[in-house]
Amino acid sequence: MNGSALSADVLLAMARDRSAERRNQLGLTLVDLFRDGNNILTERERAMMTDILRRLLSELEVAVRRAIAERLASDPHAPRSLVQRLAHDEIEVAWPVLRESHVLEDVDLIEVIQHRTLEHRLAIAQRGVVSEAVADALVQSNEGSVIVALLGNQNARLSQAAMEYLVEQSERCDAFQDPLLHRSELTVDLARRMFVWVSASLRDHIVKRFELDATMVDDLLESVITKSLADSPSPGKDVTLINEMERAGLVGPSLMLRALMDGDITLYVRIVENLTGIRAQLAKRLLFEEAGEGLAVLCRAVDLPKVEFLEIYSIGRRARLADAKRIKQDCQRIGEFYESLTLDTARTVVLRWRRESSYLSALRELELAQARRT
């Protein structure tokens, strides 16, 4: 063997020795020859040594296989077929080559991802370089610890499709949120999606990093919370949600009807208090009054669409077990009254309610003003 410390005859003799000790020694010797003799070995010699090692691997002790993997992991000239075998070995052996070897190609890594263990996938997720194809395969494993390791690896490249999927998954998996927010692939649109479910500290990170418009964010949060209320069987029981909505200033007129449709009067009253500043007792009184003028003023003052006001009025009447035919007739009457109200007039009355308890006198003044205009 050209320039090598051992002749081919010696290697073959060692290969014929069936003792574990001699085989372990042969395996390590061959690896050292690979590493130290890359520039002097002929192609034939390399092929022979690779073949012997491949045949020996299954018979070598784990510690020896691990030592071989460690020595080949950093060798850019290591035989790919041999490194492939090591990559599929048990994790103690496979770890060094999965983490470090540049000999392994994407197809090799994806095969390991699809057919080996969680630990194998964790090793690949922490490689010095992870391509989009390999990252996609790791994401498809749907294993939280693997995905967190991948997201924390800034040398991994994630496709837009993978990012979109992980952003959606982060709604239910808190562990994804922080590492996602620090990914260079995170776009403003994806950050906007995440804003509605991440914790307060992470929300601040999103706002600062992407310089999002506060009004846009509030609109987005309101729309999502509205949907959550629609999907929730009993949103009023979630006191934390109510408080967070109020603190964030996300309470909007459209939530008034949604709360009542879900049977949550407590939430409705708190929304009215937030929007108008009137007392809870008055908010309830206006909801259930048969005449409906006070409720009309309140809803007009927050610029609620007529159709939503009439639905709120009908809900309040049905709660008092009013006849359906009578409710329909009253809706016609109160609807005309609602259309006659101007926004400024309604807000003036509500302002009176906030300052003093003269609810009835304010309504009488309003009625007189309405009569004078007609």
N, C-alpha and C positions, 0 to 999 in steps of 0.2 A: 504494500500500500504506500503510495508516493508520500514521503515525508511524514508518515504517521508513525506513532510510537509503537503500534502493534501491527503485525502482519495479518493478512487475510486468514492464513492458516490458524493463527492463534485465536482469532475471533470465532472461526468455525468450530474450533475445539471447545471453546467456552460455550458455544451454542449447543453443542452435543451433550454437555454436562447437564444432567437433569436436576441437580441439587438446587434448592432455592437460593442458597447463598451465592453460588456461581452465576445463576441467572440474574439475580439482583445486581451483582457486580458487572455483568455484561451489559445490562441495560444502562447503567450509569456511565459505563465506559463509552458506549456508542454515542450517548448524548454529548459527552464531553468532546468526542471527536467531531461531531456535527458543529458544535459551537466554536471549537478552536481551529478546526481544519477546513473551514468553508472555502478558503482560497486555494487550497492545495488538493482537495479531494476531486477525483474524476467523477463524471456523471455516473459511471458504472459503480464506483465505490459507494457513492451516496445512495444509489438505488438499492444496492445489496444491504447496506446498513439499515435503511428505512424498512425494507422487507423483514429483516431479522427483528427489529424493534416492534413492528406491528404484530408479529407472531408471538413475541414475548410478553406483550403488555398484559394480557389476561392472566398470565401466570405470575406476574410480579406482585410483591406485597404493596399494600396501599401506600405506605410511607415512601416506597421507592417510586411508585407512579407519581406521587405528589412531587418528589424531588425532580423527576424528569419534566413534569409540567412546569415547575418553577424555572428550570433552566431553559426550556424552550419558549416560554412565554414572551421573553424580550428579544428573541432571535428572529430577525426579519427574514432569514433564509431557512427557517425550520420547515421541514416537509409538511405541506398542507394536510395530506392524508393522515399523518401521524397526529397533528394538532387537532384534527377533526375527531379522531378517536378519543383523545384526551378530553375534549370538550363535552363528550357524551358520557364520560365516566362519572362516578359518584362525585358529589359537589366538592369534597375535600381535595380531589384530584383536579377537577375541572376548573375550580375557581381562578387559579392564576392565569390560565390561557383565556378564559372568558373575559376577564378584566383587562388583560394587557395585550394579548397577541394581535398583531396586525396582519398575520397570515390568514386568519379567518375572514371570509367574505360575508356579505350580507346574507346570502342564501344559506350559509353554514349556521349563522347566528339565528336566523328565523327558524330553521329546522330544530335547533336546540330549544328555542322558545316554545315551539309547538309540541314537542315530545318529551321534554324533561321536566324537572321539578321547579317549584317556586323559588328555591335557592338559586338555581341556574339562571332564572329570569332576573333575580335581584342582581346577580353578578353582571349580567349583560347591561342592565339599566345603569350601572355605575362605570361603564367603560369610558375611556378617555375620549372616544368619538362614537356617537350613536347616530346613524343616518335616519332619515325620515321613515324609510321602509322598515327598519328594525324597530324604531319607536312606535310605529303603527302596530306592529305585531305585539309589542309589549302592552300597549293600550288595550288591544283586543283580548288580552288575557283576563282583563277585568279584575285584577287583583290589586287591592288598595295599596299594600305596601310596595309593590312593584311600581305602581304609577307614581306614588309619592317620591320614591327613589329616582325615577326618571325625571320628574318635574324639578327635583333638586339638582339635577346634573345640567349645568349650564353649557356643557359641551354636547348635549343631545339636541338634535334638530327635530322639532315637532311640526307636522303638516298642519295646514289650516283646518282640515277636517278633524284631525285629532284634537286640536285646541277647542273647536266648537263643541265636540262631544264632551270633553273634560269640563268645560265651563258649565254645560248643562248638568253634568253629574255632580258638580261642586255644590249644587243646591242641597243635595242630601248627604254629601260627604264633606264635612268641614275640613278634613285633613288636606284636601286638594286646594283649598281657597288661597292660603298664604303663598305656597309655591307658585301657583298659577299667576298671581298678581306680580310676581317678579320675573316672569318669562318675557323675553324680548319679543316673542311672537304674539303676545296679547295685544289685540287691536282695541281701539276706542269702542267699537261696537260691542265687542265681547266684554269689555270692562263694564259697559252700561248694563248688560244682562246680569252680570255678577252683582252689581250694586244692590239689587233688591233683596239679596239673601245673606250677604256677608256681614260679619260683625261690625260694630261701630268703628273700631280701630282700623279695620281693613277698608271700610268705606272712605275714611279720611285719606287713606293711601291712594285709592282710586281717584278721588277728586283732585288731589294734589298732583299726581303723576300725569293725568290726562287733561287737567284744567277744564273739567266739565262745567257746563252752565247750570247754575243752581236751579233755575226754573225748569229746565229740561229734566233734571234729575227728579225734582218733586213730581212733575207730571208722570214720569215713568213709574215712580214708586206708587203713586196714587192709583194708576191703572192696574198695577199688579196686585195691590192690596184689595182693590175692588173685586178682582177675579178670585182672590183667595176667599173673600167673604162670600162670593157666590158659590164657591165649591165647599165651603165649610158648613156642617150641619148646625153648629152652635157657636158662632164667632164671639158672642157676648161673654162666654165663659172664659175667654182668653183675655184676662185683664192686662197681662203684659203687652199684648198686641195693641190694645186700646191706648195704653199709656205711651207706647213707642210712637204710635201714629200721631198723638197729640204733641209730643215733644219734638217730633220731626216736622211738624206743621203740614202733615199730609192729609188732613181731613178736608174733604171737598163736598160740595152739595150733592153730587151723585151718590155719595155713600149713605145719605139719609134714606133714600128709598131702598137701597140694598139691605141696610140694617133691618128695616121693617119687614121686608120680604122674607128675611131669615128669622123673623119673630123676635128680634133683639131690640126691645124698647130702650134698654139701658144704653146701648151703643148709640141708638138714634138720638137720645136726649143729650148725650155727651157731645155728639157731633153738632147739634143745634147750639149748645152752650158755646162750643168752640167758634162757630161761625158767626154767631150773633151777639154773644155776651149776655143773653138773657138768662134768667134763673131756670133751674131744672124743673121746678114746680110749674112755672108758666109754660115751658116747652111741652110738658105732658098735657096741661089743660088745653092748649091750642090744638093738640093732636086729636083729642077726643070730643071737642065741642061739635055739636050738631050743625050749627050755622056755617061754620067753616071760614068766616071772614078773617078771623085772626090768623088761622093757618095759612090762608092765602097771602096775607101781608108778609108773614114770616118767609114763606117760600119765594115770594117775589123779591124780597129784600136780598136774598142770596142768589137771585137770578136763575132760579130753577126753571127748566122748561115746563110749559103748561101740562103736558102729558104726564110728567113725573109728579107734579103737584096733585093732579087729579087722582093718581094712583095712591099717593100718600093719604089723601082725603078719604078715599074709598076704604083703605085699610083701617083707618081710625073709626069709620062708621061701622064697618063689619065687626070690629072688636066690641061694639056696643049692641051687636045683634040686630042691626037695622035691616029693614026689608030691602031686598035687592032692587025692586022696582022703585022704591022711594030713593034709594041711593043714586040710581040712574037719573032721576028727575033733579035731585039736588046737585048732581055733578054738572048738569046743563046750566043751572042757575049760578053756581059758584065759579064755573068756568068763564062765564061772561063777566063776572065781577073781577076775576083774575086778569082778564085781558084789558080791563079798564084801568088797572093799576099801573102807575109809572114806577120805575125803579127808584127814583129819588123820593117819591111820596112814601113808598113802602119802607125805605131805609130811615126816613124821618120818624115814622111811627115806631120802628124797632128801637131807634135811639132813645125815644121817650120811655119805652119799656125798660131799657137798661138803666135809665137814670132814676125812675120812680115807678111806683106800683099802680099808676093810673092807667091800667090796661083798658078799662071800659071807656074812660073819657077820651083816650087817644083814638079809639075806634069810632066814637061818635063824631069827633072832629073830622076824621077821615071821611065818614059817610056824608057829612054836610058838604065837605069839599067836593066829593064826587057828585053830589046832587046839584051843586052850583054849576059844575062843568056841563051837566046834561040839561 
